[in-house]
Amino acid sequence: MQHNLADSAQRYIEVEADDLPLHCPTPEMSLWDSHPRVYLPVEAKGEALCPYCGTLYKLRGQARKHH
């Protein structure tokens, strides 16, 4: 997971297939208990926005296919 902070107002985080299933907040976040955990379907469109904190997640590469 790679964190990119353009400013303190919005977070942008790149995730990889190994980070799926994706949920926010992530364990790496300093305030991991800042809002309820919500799972984000980033693999559907390649990006997802957390409805609680506004963090934008973008999938780098392809999601793994399940059998």
N, C-alpha and C positions, 0 to 999 in steps of 0.2 A: 504494500500500500504506500502510495506516495502522496504526501500532503503538500498542497500549494496554497499559500495564503496571499491573495491579492490585496486584501485589506481585512480588517477585523469584522466587517459587516457580513461577508459571505465566505464560506470555505469551499474549496474545490479539491476533491480527492480523487486520484486515479487508482482504480482497483484492477486486480488481475483475476484470472479464473480460480486461482488458489484461495482467493478471499471470499468466494461464493459458498453458501448463500450469504448475501450481504445484509447486514443490519446496522442501524444507526441508533444510538451511538456505538462506535467501535471500541474494543478494549484499549486501543492505543490512545484514545482521546483523554485528555486530562480530566475532563468532567464527564466521565463515562456514565454517571448516573443523573445527568442533567434533564433527561426526559425519558419516557417509557421506550423500551426497545421496539423498533418497528423494522420489519423486513422489507427490503426494497428490491423490486424486480429489475435490476439494472441490465440483466441479460436480454430483456425483451426489446429495448430500444437502444441499448448501448450507454444509457445514462438514466439517472433517477435523482429526484430531489426529495430530501427529507421534509415531510410536512411539518415537523416540529421545529427544527433549528435552521432549515433552509440550506443545509450542506448539499452541494451538488456532487454526485458521484458519477464518474465516467469509467467505463470498462475499457481497459487497454487490451487489445487482442480479441480473441474469440472465447466465448464460454465453452466449456467442455460439453460434449454430447453425452447424454445418459443412454444406457442400453435398455 
